[in-house]
Amino acid sequence: MSEIKVAGRYAKSLIDLAVENNTLADAYNDMVLFENVVDKTPELEAILKNPIVPLDKKTGILNGIFTDKVGALTLTFFKIVVSKGRSAILFATAKQFIEQYNKIKGIVTADVTTATVLSGAAKEQIVAIVKRELGANEVIVNEKIDEKLIGGFILKVGDKQFDASIASGLNKLKKEFAA
């Protein structure tokens, strides 16, 4: 079974358990923290994926890092996953958890690439359009700057992309003139 499927199942189990214990928001914050820590510390992911490192040592490392920062449910979840020999998928599980949580709560992530920094009004317009078109409750905007766009923007939400950049328009004109 693929890592993403297994991670998705573990994430679903944690979501169900968190809902049952009325700690879903806390578990979400814990998974975001875990994902950020692993992103900033690739050595931690390497340790978790290394089959040579003993399971009790992995559990000890996770306890040492996260004991005062995450809830008891999350710590217990880490311990269970590691004891099952599945520590290699903890990072993928955190990502899957965040994705599933966002789906439950109607939170959508929009990646906006522009040539310059977005103004507050432009950002609000993008949020309003995405909310209206996708029926989202909340929109998280990730801004990227690419000066090659010249102007305009590229909006990507999930697997959909809308390209309203000047560079794209110029490329289309160039192809039309070439034909």
N, C-alpha and C positions, 0 to 999 in steps of 0.2 A: 504494500500500500504506500502511496506517495506521502512524503513528509507533510505536505500541505493538508491532505485529507486527515491524517492522524492529528496534526496540530489543530485543525478545525473541530475535530471531535472532542479533543481535550478542552479547547476553548469553550465549546458549547456546554460541556459538563461544568466548567467553572462558572459560566453565566447562570446555568440552572441552579447551582448551589448558592451563588451569590443572591439570586432572586429569592430563593427559599429562606435565606438568612437576612434578607432585607439589607444587603450590603453591596448592591450592584455598583453604585457610584464609587464606593471605596475600592472595590476590586478593579474598576476601570482605571482609577488614578494609580493604583499599584502597578497595573500592567503598562501604563504609559511611562511610569518611572522606570520600571524594569527595562522596557524597550530603549529608553534614553540612556540608561547606564550601559547597556550592552553595546549600543551604537558608539558611545564614547570610549568604551573599554573593550576592544576586540579580543584582548587576552581572556576576558571572562567567557566570551563565546567559545574561544578555542579550548578552554578548560572544560566547559560543559559538553563539548563535542568529542573530547578526547576519551577514547575507551580505556586508556591505560590508567587514567586518574581514578582512584577508588571512589565508589559512590558516597561513602561517609565523608570523604574529603570534599566532594562537590557540595554536599548538604551543608557542611561546616562553612564553606566559603559563602554560600548563599545566605546562611544564617548570619554570618559575620557582617555581610554588606547590608542586608535588608531588615534585620530584626527590629530596629527602632523606626524604620521608614515605611513598612507595609503592615497590613492587618494580619491577624492570626490566620484567617482563612487562606490568604495568599501564601503565607509561609508554609502552612500545612499542604497546600496544593504543590508548592515547589518540592517539598519533602516526598510526597507521594510519587510525583512524576520522576524524580531522581531515583527513588527506590525501585521503580519499575524499569530502570535502565533506559529511560527516555529523555534524559537531560539534554540530549542533542537537539530536541525539538522545542525546548522552552522558549527560545527567541521567536520561532515561527508561531508558537502558540500565543505568545503575547500579541503578535501582529494580527493573528486571526481573531483573538478576543476583541481587540480594538475595532477591527472591521465589523464584526458581528454586533458589537455594542452600538456602533454608529448606525448600522442598519436598523436596529431596534428603535433607537431614539430619533431616527430621521435626520441624521447628521450627514452632510455631503461635503466632500473635500473638492475644492475647485483649484486647479493649478492655472495661474494666470502668468503668462510670459509677456513682458512689455519691453520697449526700448528704454523707457525711463520709469521712475517710481510712480506708482498709481496714486492719484489724488484721492482724498477721502470720499468725494462725491462719486468718482468713477468706481471705487471699490463698492460703495453702497449700491450703485446701479447694477453691478455684476451680481452682488448678493441677491438683490431683488429679482433679477431675471432668473437666476438659478433656482431660487425658492419657488417662483411661479411655475417655471417649466417642469421642474422635477417634483414639486410638492414637498420639498424639504422643510424641516422645522428649523434647521440651523445650517449655515454654510461656513466652512472653514476655508479661508482663502490663503493659498500658498503663493507668494509672489516670487517671480524669477525675473531677472533683468538680462536681456540679450540685445545689445546695441545693434546687432546685424539686422534686426527687424525694421529699423529706420523709424517706424511709427506704428500705431495700431496695437493689436494684441492677439495672442493665441490663448484660447480658453479650453482647458481640458478637464472634463468631469467624467470619472470612470473610464470607459472605453470610447467616449465621444469627444470629438475635438472640433472646435470652431476656429478657423484661421481668418482673422480680419487684419492681418499685418500688411503694411505697405510693401515689404519685401516679397511676400507671397503674390500680391497683386502685380508687382513688376515682373515677377517670374512668369505669371500667366500671360501678360502682355508680350513678353519676349517670345514665348512659345507660339502665340497667335501670329506674330509678325514673321517668325521663322517658317510657319506653315503657309 
